[in-house]
C-alpha cells in the first residue's frame, strides 16, 4: 500500500489517486519532429527518483507533483502541481 500525503487532504491511500505519468518538460515553440516524438512517446522509465504527476480524483481533485523512488516506492516530496513554476 502506498500512502500519499496530499498537501490539501492529508495522508491518503494511493487508490484515491490516478497516476498521470512522469513529468516531462514540453519542448519550446516549433520543435522538429524528432523532438516531438521524444516528448510524446519516449518516456525515460528510469530507476531511482522520478517526478510524477498524480491526480487526487477521490479528494481535492487537484493535480500533484510527486517525487517517488521507482525502486522502493518511497515518496520524498508532494506538492500542488501549480506550485512548480
Ligand atoms: Zn487532495
PDB file of the backbone (N, CA, C, O) and the ligand in Angstrom, with CONECT records:
HET     ZN  A 101       1
ATOM      1  N   UNK A   1       0.847  -1.179   0.000  1.00  0.00           N
ATOM      2  CA  UNK A   1       0.000   0.000   0.000  1.00  0.00           C
ATOM      3  C   UNK A   1       0.893   1.243   0.000  1.00  0.00           C
ATOM      4  O   UNK A   1       1.879   1.325   0.733  1.00  0.00           O
ATOM      5  N   UNK A   2       0.526   2.183  -0.825  1.00  0.00           N
ATOM      6  CA  UNK A   2       1.281   3.424  -0.954  1.00  0.00           C
ATOM      7  C   UNK A   2       0.444   4.553  -0.349  1.00  0.00           C
ATOM      8  O   UNK A   2      -0.707   4.759  -0.733  1.00  0.00           O
ATOM      9  N   UNK A   3       1.035   5.279   0.599  1.00  0.00           N
ATOM     10  CA  UNK A   3       0.364   6.414   1.231  1.00  0.00           C
ATOM     11  C   UNK A   3       0.933   7.705   0.644  1.00  0.00           C
ATOM     12  O   UNK A   3       2.148   7.893   0.587  1.00  0.00           O
ATOM     13  N   UNK A   4       0.054   8.570   0.217  1.00  0.00           N
ATOM     14  CA  UNK A   4       0.450   9.850  -0.361  1.00  0.00           C
ATOM     15  C   UNK A   4      -0.062  10.965   0.541  1.00  0.00           C
ATOM     16  O   UNK A   4      -1.246  11.015   0.873  1.00  0.00           O
ATOM     17  N   UNK A   5       0.836  11.852   0.929  1.00  0.00           N
ATOM     18  CA  UNK A   5       0.470  12.987   1.787  1.00  0.00           C
ATOM     19  C   UNK A   5       0.040  14.153   0.902  1.00  0.00           C
ATOM     20  O   UNK A   5       0.855  14.984   0.500  1.00  0.00           O
ATOM     21  N   UNK A   6      -1.241  14.194   0.613  1.00  0.00           N
ATOM     22  CA  UNK A   6      -1.766  15.284  -0.214  1.00  0.00           C
ATOM     23  C   UNK A   6      -1.639  16.597   0.572  1.00  0.00           C
ATOM     24  O   UNK A   6      -2.022  16.641   1.741  1.00  0.00           O
ATOM     25  N   UNK A   7      -1.116  17.657  -0.033  1.00  0.00           N
ATOM     26  CA  UNK A   7      -0.973  18.927   0.701  1.00  0.00           C
ATOM     27  C   UNK A   7      -2.326  19.556   1.056  1.00  0.00           C
ATOM     28  O   UNK A   7      -2.380  20.468   1.882  1.00  0.00           O
ATOM     29  N   UNK A   8      -3.407  19.086   0.451  1.00  0.00           N
ATOM     30  CA  UNK A   8      -4.738  19.648   0.719  1.00  0.00           C
ATOM     31  C   UNK A   8      -5.589  18.755   1.620  1.00  0.00           C
ATOM     32  O   UNK A   8      -6.422  19.246   2.382  1.00  0.00           O
ATOM     33  N   UNK A   9      -5.374  17.430   1.529  1.00  0.00           N
ATOM     34  CA  UNK A   9      -6.256  16.474   2.213  1.00  0.00           C
ATOM     35  C   UNK A   9      -5.559  15.663   3.300  1.00  0.00           C
ATOM     36  O   UNK A   9      -6.233  15.020   4.105  1.00  0.00           O
ATOM     37  N   UNK A  10      -4.234  15.676   3.344  1.00  0.00           N
ATOM     38  CA  UNK A  10      -3.510  14.888   4.334  1.00  0.00           C
ATOM     39  C   UNK A  10      -3.138  13.515   3.788  1.00  0.00           C
ATOM     40  O   UNK A  10      -3.140  13.291   2.578  1.00  0.00           O
ATOM     41  N   UNK A  11      -2.815  12.585   4.716  1.00  0.00           N
ATOM     42  CA  UNK A  11      -2.370  11.238   4.352  1.00  0.00           C
ATOM     43  C   UNK A  11      -3.529  10.452   3.736  1.00  0.00           C
ATOM     44  O   UNK A  11      -4.582  10.306   4.357  1.00  0.00           O
ATOM     45  N   UNK A  12      -3.337   9.950   2.521  1.00  0.00           N
ATOM     46  CA  UNK A  12      -4.386   9.197   1.833  1.00  0.00           C
ATOM     47  C   UNK A  12      -3.791   7.996   1.119  1.00  0.00           C
ATOM     48  O   UNK A  12      -2.626   7.996   0.722  1.00  0.00           O
ATOM     49  N   UNK A  13      -4.625   6.971   0.968  1.00  0.00           N
ATOM     50  CA  UNK A  13      -4.212   5.784   0.230  1.00  0.00           C
ATOM     51  C   UNK A  13      -4.091   6.133  -1.256  1.00  0.00           C
ATOM     52  O   UNK A  13      -4.857   6.944  -1.776  1.00  0.00           O
ATOM     53  N   UNK A  14      -3.124   5.515  -1.928  1.00  0.00           N
ATOM     54  CA  UNK A  14      -2.896   5.839  -3.331  1.00  0.00           C
ATOM     55  C   UNK A  14      -4.063   5.441  -4.231  1.00  0.00           C
ATOM     56  O   UNK A  14      -4.141   5.916  -5.364  1.00  0.00           O
ATOM     57  N   UNK A  15      -4.976   4.582  -3.760  1.00  0.00           N
ATOM     58  CA  UNK A  15      -6.107   4.213  -4.624  1.00  0.00           C
ATOM     59  C   UNK A  15      -7.094   5.365  -4.794  1.00  0.00           C
ATOM     60  O   UNK A  15      -8.034   5.262  -5.582  1.00  0.00           O
ATOM     61  N   UNK A  16      -6.886   6.473  -4.055  1.00  0.00           N
ATOM     62  CA  UNK A  16      -7.703   7.675  -4.267  1.00  0.00           C
ATOM     63  C   UNK A  16      -7.160   8.528  -5.410  1.00  0.00           C
ATOM     64  O   UNK A  16      -7.788   9.510  -5.807  1.00  0.00           O
ATOM     65  N   UNK A  17      -6.004   8.161  -5.935  1.00  0.00           N
ATOM     66  CA  UNK A  17      -5.316   8.976  -6.941  1.00  0.00           C
ATOM     67  C   UNK A  17      -5.228   8.229  -8.269  1.00  0.00           C
ATOM     68  O   UNK A  17      -5.310   7.002  -8.312  1.00  0.00           O
ATOM     69  N   UNK A  18      -5.061   8.978  -9.335  1.00  0.00           N
ATOM     70  CA  UNK A  18      -4.710   8.367 -10.614  1.00  0.00           C
ATOM     71  C   UNK A  18      -3.314   8.836 -10.990  1.00  0.00           C
ATOM     72  O   UNK A  18      -2.952   9.995 -10.791  1.00  0.00           O
ATOM     73  N   UNK A  19      -2.550   7.919 -11.531  1.00  0.00           N
ATOM     74  CA  UNK A  19      -1.181   8.209 -11.956  1.00  0.00           C
ATOM     75  C   UNK A  19      -1.226   8.782 -13.365  1.00  0.00           C
ATOM     76  O   UNK A  19      -1.824   8.190 -14.264  1.00  0.00           O
ATOM     77  N   UNK A  20      -0.599   9.922 -13.554  1.00  0.00           N
ATOM     78  CA  UNK A  20      -0.622  10.570 -14.863  1.00  0.00           C
ATOM     79  C   UNK A  20       0.747  10.582 -15.533  1.00  0.00           C
ATOM     80  O   UNK A  20       0.964  11.326 -16.489  1.00  0.00           O
ATOM     81  N   UNK A  21       1.657   9.777 -15.043  1.00  0.00           N
ATOM     82  CA  UNK A  21       2.944   9.623 -15.718  1.00  0.00           C
ATOM     83  C   UNK A  21       4.025  10.531 -15.196  1.00  0.00           C
ATOM     84  O   UNK A  21       3.804  11.392 -14.345  1.00  0.00           O
ATOM     85  N   UNK A  22       5.200  10.306 -15.736  1.00  0.00           N
ATOM     86  CA  UNK A  22       6.347  11.103 -15.317  1.00  0.00           C
ATOM     87  C   UNK A  22       6.246  12.504 -15.895  1.00  0.00           C
ATOM     88  O   UNK A  22       5.636  12.719 -16.942  1.00  0.00           O
ATOM     89  N   UNK A  23       6.844  13.434 -15.207  1.00  0.00           N
ATOM     90  CA  UNK A  23       6.820  14.825 -15.636  1.00  0.00           C
ATOM     91  C   UNK A  23       7.874  15.012 -16.718  1.00  0.00           C
ATOM     92  O   UNK A  23       9.052  14.712 -16.525  1.00  0.00           O
ATOM     93  N   UNK A  24       7.421  15.512 -17.854  1.00  0.00           N
ATOM     94  CA  UNK A  24       8.311  15.762 -18.985  1.00  0.00           C
ATOM     95  C   UNK A  24       8.140  17.216 -19.385  1.00  0.00           C
ATOM     96  O   UNK A  24       7.020  17.710 -19.510  1.00  0.00           O
ATOM     97  N   UNK A  25       9.250  17.891 -19.582  1.00  0.00           N
ATOM     98  CA  UNK A  25       9.202  19.298 -19.968  1.00  0.00           C
ATOM     99  C   UNK A  25       8.797  19.417 -21.433  1.00  0.00           C
ATOM    100  O   UNK A  25       9.397  18.798 -22.312  1.00  0.00           O
ATOM    101  N   UNK A  26       7.775  20.219 -21.677  1.00  0.00           N
ATOM    102  CA  UNK A  26       7.286  20.416 -23.041  1.00  0.00           C
ATOM    103  C   UNK A  26       8.345  21.157 -23.866  1.00  0.00           C
ATOM    104  O   UNK A  26       8.963  22.099 -23.372  1.00  0.00           O
ATOM    105  N   UNK A  27       8.559  20.731 -25.135  1.00  0.00           N
ATOM    106  CA  UNK A  27       9.545  21.420 -25.961  1.00  0.00           C
ATOM    107  C   UNK A  27       9.102  22.854 -26.277  1.00  0.00           C
ATOM    108  O   UNK A  27       7.921  23.190 -26.183  1.00  0.00           O
ATOM    109  N   UNK A  28      10.043  23.661 -26.639  1.00  0.00           N
ATOM    110  CA  UNK A  28       9.764  25.051 -26.974  1.00  0.00           C
ATOM    111  C   UNK A  28       8.951  25.157 -28.250  1.00  0.00           C
ATOM    112  O   UNK A  28       8.564  24.139 -28.824  1.00  0.00           O
ATOM    113  N   UNK A  29       8.688  26.372 -28.701  1.00  0.00           N
ATOM    114  CA  UNK A  29       7.879  26.555 -29.902  1.00  0.00           C
ATOM    115  C   UNK A  29       8.579  26.010 -31.147  1.00  0.00           C
ATOM    116  O   UNK A  29       9.798  26.110 -31.286  1.00  0.00           O
ATOM    117  N   UNK A  30       7.779  25.432 -32.050  1.00  0.00           N
ATOM    118  CA  UNK A  30       8.232  24.937 -33.348  1.00  0.00           C
ATOM    119  C   UNK A  30       9.357  23.898 -33.247  1.00  0.00           C
ATOM    120  O   UNK A  30      10.414  24.065 -33.856  1.00  0.00           O
ATOM    121  N   UNK A  31       9.127  22.830 -32.478  1.00  0.00           N
ATOM    122  CA  UNK A  31      10.169  21.793 -32.378  1.00  0.00           C
ATOM    123  C   UNK A  31      10.194  20.919 -33.624  1.00  0.00           C
ATOM    124  O   UNK A  31       9.196  20.826 -34.339  1.00  0.00           O
ATOM    125  N   UNK A  32      11.319  20.282 -33.884  1.00  0.00           N
ATOM    126  CA  UNK A  32      11.411  19.372 -35.032  1.00  0.00           C
ATOM    127  C   UNK A  32      10.671  18.071 -34.690  1.00  0.00           C
ATOM    128  O   UNK A  32      10.415  17.801 -33.517  1.00  0.00           O
ATOM    129  N   UNK A  33      10.323  17.261 -35.705  1.00  0.00           N
ATOM    130  CA  UNK A  33       9.541  16.034 -35.457  1.00  0.00           C
ATOM    131  C   UNK A  33      10.201  15.073 -34.470  1.00  0.00           C
ATOM    132  O   UNK A  33       9.504  14.440 -33.677  1.00  0.00           O
ATOM    133  N   UNK A  34      11.504  14.953 -34.502  1.00  0.00           N
ATOM    134  CA  UNK A  34      12.183  14.035 -33.576  1.00  0.00           C
ATOM    135  C   UNK A  34      11.997  14.486 -32.127  1.00  0.00           C
ATOM    136  O   UNK A  34      11.826  13.653 -31.236  1.00  0.00           O
ATOM    137  N   UNK A  35      12.030  15.783 -31.889  1.00  0.00           N
ATOM    138  CA  UNK A  35      11.823  16.315 -30.537  1.00  0.00           C
ATOM    139  C   UNK A  35      10.395  16.049 -30.076  1.00  0.00           C
ATOM    140  O   UNK A  35      10.172  15.670 -28.926  1.00  0.00           O
ATOM    141  N   UNK A  36       9.416  16.249 -30.982  1.00  0.00           N
ATOM    142  CA  UNK A  36       8.017  15.951 -30.628  1.00  0.00           C
ATOM    143  C   UNK A  36       7.840  14.482 -30.296  1.00  0.00           C
ATOM    144  O   UNK A  36       7.161  14.139 -29.329  1.00  0.00           O
ATOM    145  N   UNK A  37       8.450  13.607 -31.096  1.00  0.00           N
ATOM    146  CA  UNK A  37       8.332  12.167 -30.866  1.00  0.00           C
ATOM    147  C   UNK A  37       8.897  11.798 -29.498  1.00  0.00           C
ATOM    148  O   UNK A  37       8.280  11.029 -28.761  1.00  0.00           O
ATOM    149  N   UNK A  38      10.041  12.328 -29.158  1.00  0.00           N
ATOM    150  CA  UNK A  38      10.637  12.064 -27.839  1.00  0.00           C
ATOM    151  C   UNK A  38       9.722  12.550 -26.720  1.00  0.00           C
ATOM    152  O   UNK A  38       9.532  11.861 -25.718  1.00  0.00           O
ATOM    153  N   UNK A  39       9.153  13.755 -26.901  1.00  0.00           N
ATOM    154  CA  UNK A  39       8.281  14.327 -25.877  1.00  0.00           C
ATOM    155  C   UNK A  39       7.014  13.487 -25.688  1.00  0.00           C
ATOM    156  O   UNK A  39       6.595  13.234 -24.559  1.00  0.00           O
ATOM    157  N   UNK A  40       6.413  13.060 -26.793  1.00  0.00           N
ATOM    158  CA  UNK A  40       5.123  12.361 -26.720  1.00  0.00           C
ATOM    159  C   UNK A  40       5.243  10.889 -26.350  1.00  0.00           C
ATOM    160  O   UNK A  40       4.400  10.370 -25.618  1.00  0.00           O
ATOM    161  N   UNK A  41       6.278  10.206 -26.844  1.00  0.00           N
ATOM    162  CA  UNK A  41       6.284   8.746 -26.735  1.00  0.00           C
ATOM    163  C   UNK A  41       7.469   8.148 -25.985  1.00  0.00           C
ATOM    164  O   UNK A  41       7.369   7.019 -25.505  1.00  0.00           O
ATOM    165  N   UNK A  42       8.548   8.837 -25.873  1.00  0.00           N
ATOM    166  CA  UNK A  42       9.756   8.235 -25.325  1.00  0.00           C
ATOM    167  C   UNK A  42       9.928   8.631 -23.862  1.00  0.00           C
ATOM    168  O   UNK A  42      10.645   9.584 -23.554  1.00  0.00           O
ATOM    169  N   UNK A  43       9.282   7.912 -22.975  1.00  0.00           N
ATOM    170  CA  UNK A  43       9.433   8.174 -21.544  1.00  0.00           C
ATOM    171  C   UNK A  43      10.710   7.498 -21.061  1.00  0.00           C
ATOM    172  O   UNK A  43      11.134   6.478 -21.604  1.00  0.00           O
ATOM    173  N   UNK A  44      11.308   8.078 -20.037  1.00  0.00           N
ATOM    174  CA  UNK A  44      12.588   7.537 -19.575  1.00  0.00           C
ATOM    175  C   UNK A  44      12.411   6.245 -18.782  1.00  0.00           C
ATOM    176  O   UNK A  44      13.245   5.345 -18.879  1.00  0.00           O
ATOM    177  N   UNK A  45      11.325   6.141 -17.989  1.00  0.00           N
ATOM    178  CA  UNK A  45      11.066   4.956 -17.175  1.00  0.00           C
ATOM    179  C   UNK A  45      12.328   4.511 -16.435  1.00  0.00           C
ATOM    180  O   UNK A  45      12.656   3.325 -16.388  1.00  0.00           O
ATOM    181  N   UNK A  46      13.009   5.466 -15.873  1.00  0.00           N
ATOM    182  CA  UNK A  46      14.286   5.207 -15.210  1.00  0.00           C
ATOM    183  C   UNK A  46      14.075   4.617 -13.817  1.00  0.00           C
ATOM    184  O   UNK A  46      13.001   4.746 -13.230  1.00  0.00           O
ATOM    185  N   UNK A  47      15.092   3.984 -13.311  1.00  0.00           N
ATOM    186  CA  UNK A  47      15.056   3.547 -11.929  1.00  0.00           C
ATOM    187  C   UNK A  47      15.470   4.722 -11.048  1.00  0.00           C
ATOM    188  O   UNK A  47      16.044   5.696 -11.534  1.00  0.00           O
ATOM    189  N   UNK A  48      15.181   4.628  -9.768  1.00  0.00           N
ATOM    190  CA  UNK A  48      15.560   5.695  -8.850  1.00  0.00           C
ATOM    191  C   UNK A  48      14.480   6.754  -8.769  1.00  0.00           C
ATOM    192  O   UNK A  48      13.306   6.466  -9.002  1.00  0.00           O
ATOM    193  N   UNK A  49      14.864   7.973  -8.440  1.00  0.00           N
ATOM    194  CA  UNK A  49      13.903   9.053  -8.200  1.00  0.00           C
ATOM    195  C   UNK A  49      13.357   9.608  -9.497  1.00  0.00           C
ATOM    196  O   UNK A  49      14.079   9.772 -10.480  1.00  0.00           O
ATOM    197  N   UNK A  50      12.054   9.898  -9.477  1.00  0.00           N
ATOM    198  CA  UNK A  50      11.383  10.425 -10.658  1.00  0.00           C
ATOM    199  C   UNK A  50      10.287  11.379 -10.226  1.00  0.00           C
ATOM    200  O   UNK A  50       9.602  11.132  -9.233  1.00  0.00           O
ATOM    201  N   UNK A  51      10.116  12.468 -10.961  1.00  0.00           N
ATOM    202  CA  UNK A  51       8.993  13.373 -10.716  1.00  0.00           C
ATOM    203  C   UNK A  51       7.795  12.869 -11.507  1.00  0.00           C
ATOM    204  O   UNK A  51       7.906  12.567 -12.695  1.00  0.00           O
ATOM    205  N   UNK A  52       6.651  12.780 -10.840  1.00  0.00           N
ATOM    206  CA  UNK A  52       5.447  12.247 -11.462  1.00  0.00           C
ATOM    207  C   UNK A  52       4.271  13.179 -11.213  1.00  0.00           C
ATOM    208  O   UNK A  52       4.260  13.958 -10.260  1.00  0.00           O
ATOM    209  N   UNK A  53       3.300  13.081 -12.080  1.00  0.00           N
ATOM    210  CA  UNK A  53       2.072  13.852 -11.908  1.00  0.00           C
ATOM    211  C   UNK A  53       0.963  12.883 -11.529  1.00  0.00           C
ATOM    212  O   UNK A  53       0.739  11.881 -12.208  1.00  0.00           O
ATOM    213  N   UNK A  54       0.273  13.192 -10.435  1.00  0.00           N
ATOM    214  CA  UNK A  54      -0.851  12.389  -9.945  1.00  0.00           C
ATOM    215  C   UNK A  54      -2.059  13.309  -9.813  1.00  0.00           C
ATOM    216  O   UNK A  54      -1.919  14.519  -9.632  1.00  0.00           O
ATOM    217  N   UNK A  55      -3.250  12.716  -9.906  1.00  0.00           N
ATOM    218  CA  UNK A  55      -4.494  13.467  -9.756  1.00  0.00           C
ATOM    219  C   UNK A  55      -5.279  12.884  -8.587  1.00  0.00           C
ATOM    220  O   UNK A  55      -5.530  11.679  -8.554  1.00  0.00           O
ATOM    221  N   UNK A  56      -5.668  13.717  -7.632  1.00  0.00           N
ATOM    222  CA  UNK A  56      -6.410  13.239  -6.463  1.00  0.00           C
ATOM    223  C   UNK A  56      -7.896  13.200  -6.808  1.00  0.00           C
ATOM    224  O   UNK A  56      -8.655  14.114  -6.485  1.00  0.00           O
ATOM    225  N   UNK A  57      -8.278  12.139  -7.457  1.00  0.00           N
ATOM    226  CA  UNK A  57      -9.631  12.026  -8.010  1.00  0.00           C
ATOM    227  C   UNK A  57     -10.686  11.857  -6.930  1.00  0.00           C
ATOM    228  O   UNK A  57     -11.812  12.320  -7.113  1.00  0.00           O
ATOM    229  N   UNK A  58     -10.368  11.206  -5.803  1.00  0.00           N
ATOM    230  CA  UNK A  58     -11.360  10.991  -4.732  1.00  0.00           C
ATOM    231  C   UNK A  58     -11.158  11.958  -3.578  1.00  0.00           C
ATOM    232  O   UNK A  58     -11.642  11.712  -2.473  1.00  0.00           O
ATOM    233  N   UNK A  59     -10.463  13.032  -3.815  1.00  0.00           N
ATOM    234  CA  UNK A  59     -10.205  14.006  -2.762  1.00  0.00           C
ATOM    235  C   UNK A  59     -10.413  15.417  -3.281  1.00  0.00           C
ATOM    236  O   UNK A  59     -11.519  15.800  -3.660  1.00  0.00           O
ATOM    237  N   UNK A  60      -9.338  16.176  -3.292  1.00  0.00           N
ATOM    238  CA  UNK A  60      -9.419  17.588  -3.651  1.00  0.00           C
ATOM    239  C   UNK A  60      -9.524  17.830  -5.155  1.00  0.00           C
ATOM    240  O   UNK A  60      -9.752  18.959  -5.588  1.00  0.00           O
ATOM    241  N   UNK A  61      -9.359  16.767  -5.957  1.00  0.00           N
ATOM    242  CA  UNK A  61      -9.446  16.851  -7.426  1.00  0.00           C
ATOM    243  C   UNK A  61      -8.441  17.860  -7.971  1.00  0.00           C
ATOM    244  O   UNK A  61      -8.755  18.678  -8.836  1.00  0.00           O
ATOM    245  N   UNK A  62      -7.235  17.779  -7.443  1.00  0.00           N
ATOM    246  CA  UNK A  62      -6.145  18.644  -7.918  1.00  0.00           C
ATOM    247  C   UNK A  62      -5.004  17.774  -8.386  1.00  0.00           C
ATOM    248  O   UNK A  62      -4.834  16.644  -7.929  1.00  0.00           O
ATOM    249  N   UNK A  63      -4.215  18.318  -9.314  1.00  0.00           N
ATOM    250  CA  UNK A  63      -3.014  17.635  -9.776  1.00  0.00           C
ATOM    251  C   UNK A  63      -1.886  17.885  -8.786  1.00  0.00           C
ATOM    252  O   UNK A  63      -1.719  18.994  -8.278  1.00  0.00           O
ATOM    253  N   UNK A  64      -1.117  16.838  -8.523  1.00  0.00           N
ATOM    254  CA  UNK A  64       0.005  16.919  -7.594  1.00  0.00           C
ATOM    255  C   UNK A  64       1.290  16.505  -8.287  1.00  0.00           C
ATOM    256  O   UNK A  64       1.289  15.657  -9.179  1.00  0.00           O
ATOM    257  N   UNK A  65       2.373  17.109  -7.867  1.00  0.00           N
ATOM    258  CA  UNK A  65       3.709  16.708  -8.299  1.00  0.00           C
ATOM    259  C   UNK A  65       4.284  15.864  -7.169  1.00  0.00           C
ATOM    260  O   UNK A  65       4.363  16.309  -6.024  1.00  0.00           O
ATOM    261  N   UNK A  66       4.683  14.646  -7.503  1.00  0.00           N
ATOM    262  CA  UNK A  66       5.209  13.724  -6.504  1.00  0.00           C
ATOM    263  C   UNK A  66       6.577  13.251  -6.943  1.00  0.00           C
ATOM    264  O   UNK A  66       6.771  12.873  -8.098  1.00  0.00           O
ATOM    265  N   UNK A  67       7.523  13.272  -6.026  1.00  0.00           N
ATOM    266  CA  UNK A  67       8.847  12.723  -6.298  1.00  0.00           C
ATOM    267  C   UNK A  67       8.898  11.356  -5.629  1.00  0.00           C
ATOM    268  O   UNK A  67       8.894  11.254  -4.402  1.00  0.00           O
ATOM    269  N   UNK A  68       8.947  10.305  -6.447  1.00  0.00           N
ATOM    270  CA  UNK A  68       8.846   8.935  -5.937  1.00  0.00           C
ATOM    271  C   UNK A  68      10.010   8.101  -6.456  1.00  0.00           C
ATOM    272  O   UNK A  68      10.437   8.239  -7.603  1.00  0.00           O
ATOM    273  N   UNK A  69      10.511   7.236  -5.583  1.00  0.00           N
ATOM    274  CA  UNK A  69      11.595   6.333  -5.974  1.00  0.00           C
ATOM    275  C   UNK A  69      10.983   5.119  -6.663  1.00  0.00           C
ATOM    276  O   UNK A  69      10.143   4.431  -6.083  1.00  0.00           O
ATOM    277  N   UNK A  70      11.394   4.859  -7.879  1.00  0.00           N
ATOM    278  CA  UNK A  70      10.835   3.759  -8.672  1.00  0.00           C
ATOM    279  C   UNK A  70      11.196   2.390  -8.106  1.00  0.00           C
ATOM    280  O   UNK A  70      10.483   1.416  -8.348  1.00  0.00           O
ATOM    281  N   UNK A  71      12.270   2.304  -7.374  1.00  0.00           N
ATOM    282  CA  UNK A  71      12.726   1.017  -6.841  1.00  0.00           C
ATOM    283  C   UNK A  71      12.050   0.679  -5.511  1.00  0.00           C
ATOM    284  O   UNK A  71      11.700  -0.475  -5.267  1.00  0.00           O
ATOM    285  N   UNK A  72      11.868   1.689  -4.651  1.00  0.00           N
ATOM    286  CA  UNK A  72      11.384   1.426  -3.289  1.00  0.00           C
ATOM    287  C   UNK A  72       9.972   1.953  -3.036  1.00  0.00           C
ATOM    288  O   UNK A  72       9.385   1.645  -1.999  1.00  0.00           O
ATOM    289  N   UNK A  73       9.417   2.734  -3.952  1.00  0.00           N
ATOM    290  CA  UNK A  73       8.116   3.390  -3.783  1.00  0.00           C
ATOM    291  C   UNK A  73       8.132   4.464  -2.699  1.00  0.00           C
ATOM    292  O   UNK A  73       7.075   4.962  -2.312  1.00  0.00           O
ATOM    293  N   UNK A  74       9.305   4.824  -2.210  1.00  0.00           N
ATOM    294  CA  UNK A  74       9.411   5.892  -1.211  1.00  0.00           C
ATOM    295  C   UNK A  74       9.053   7.231  -1.860  1.00  0.00           C
ATOM    296  O   UNK A  74       9.436   7.508  -2.997  1.00  0.00           O
ATOM    297  N   UNK A  75       8.318   8.045  -1.122  1.00  0.00           N
ATOM    298  CA  UNK A  75       7.944   9.379  -1.601  1.00  0.00           C
ATOM    299  C   UNK A  75       8.660  10.402  -0.741  1.00  0.00           C
ATOM    300  O   UNK A  75       8.569  10.356   0.486  1.00  0.00           O
ATOM    301  N   UNK A  76       9.381  11.336  -1.381  1.00  0.00           N
ATOM    302  CA  UNK A  76      10.100  12.325  -0.583  1.00  0.00           C
ATOM    303  C   UNK A  76       9.591  13.744  -0.792  1.00  0.00           C
ATOM    304  O   UNK A  76      10.047  14.666  -0.115  1.00  0.00           O
ATOM    305  N   UNK A  77       8.654  13.938  -1.719  1.00  0.00           N
ATOM    306  CA  UNK A  77       8.122  15.276  -1.928  1.00  0.00           C
ATOM    307  C   UNK A  77       6.755  15.175  -2.592  1.00  0.00           C
ATOM    308  O   UNK A  77       6.574  14.432  -3.557  1.00  0.00           O
ATOM    309  N   UNK A  78       5.795  15.930  -2.062  1.00  0.00           N
ATOM    310  CA  UNK A  78       4.464  16.056  -2.681  1.00  0.00           C
ATOM    311  C   UNK A  78       4.095  17.525  -2.616  1.00  0.00           C
ATOM    312  O   UNK A  78       4.188  18.153  -1.562  1.00  0.00           O
ATOM    313  N   UNK A  79       3.685  18.057  -3.725  1.00  0.00           N
ATOM    314  CA  UNK A  79       3.210  19.456  -3.714  1.00  0.00           C
ATOM    315  C   UNK A  79       2.173  19.636  -4.821  1.00  0.00           C
ATOM    316  O   UNK A  79       2.045  18.810  -5.725  1.00  0.00           O
ATOM    317  N   UNK A  80       1.451  20.726  -4.720  1.00  0.00           N
ATOM    318  CA  UNK A  80       0.460  21.043  -5.724  1.00  0.00           C
ATOM    319  C   UNK A  80       1.167  21.280  -7.053  1.00  0.00           C
ATOM    320  O   UNK A  80       2.207  21.936  -7.097  1.00  0.00           O
ATOM    321  N   UNK A  81       0.612  20.754  -8.124  1.00  0.00           N
ATOM    322  CA  UNK A  81       1.290  20.865  -9.416  1.00  0.00           C
ATOM    323  C   UNK A  81       1.465  22.308  -9.850  1.00  0.00           C
ATOM    324  O   UNK A  81       2.436  22.638 -10.530  1.00  0.00           O
ATOM    325  N   UNK A  82       0.547  23.161  -9.469  1.00  0.00           N
ATOM    326  CA  UNK A  82       0.648  24.572  -9.826  1.00  0.00           C
ATOM    327  C   UNK A  82       1.775  25.305  -9.127  1.00  0.00           C
ATOM    328  O   UNK A  82       2.163  26.391  -9.556  1.00  0.00           O
ATOM    329  N   UNK A  83       2.315  24.728  -8.048  1.00  0.00           N
ATOM    330  CA  UNK A  83       3.411  25.363  -7.310  1.00  0.00           C
ATOM    331  C   UNK A  83       4.748  25.139  -7.966  1.00  0.00           C
ATOM    332  O   UNK A  83       5.758  25.663  -7.495  1.00  0.00           O
ATOM    333  N   UNK A  84       4.787  24.371  -9.047  1.00  0.00           N
ATOM    334  CA  UNK A  84       6.065  24.027  -9.679  1.00  0.00           C
ATOM    335  C   UNK A  84       6.748  25.241 -10.281  1.00  0.00           C
ATOM    336  O   UNK A  84       7.970  25.375 -10.205  1.00  0.00           O
ATOM    337  N   UNK A  85       5.967  26.119 -10.876  1.00  0.00           N
ATOM    338  CA  UNK A  85       6.576  27.226 -11.615  1.00  0.00           C
ATOM    339  C   UNK A  85       6.508  28.508 -10.823  1.00  0.00           C
ATOM    340  O   UNK A  85       6.972  29.548 -11.290  1.00  0.00           O
TER     341      UNK A  85
HETATM  342 ZN    ZN A 101      -6.112  16.005  -2.081  1.00  0.00          ZN
END
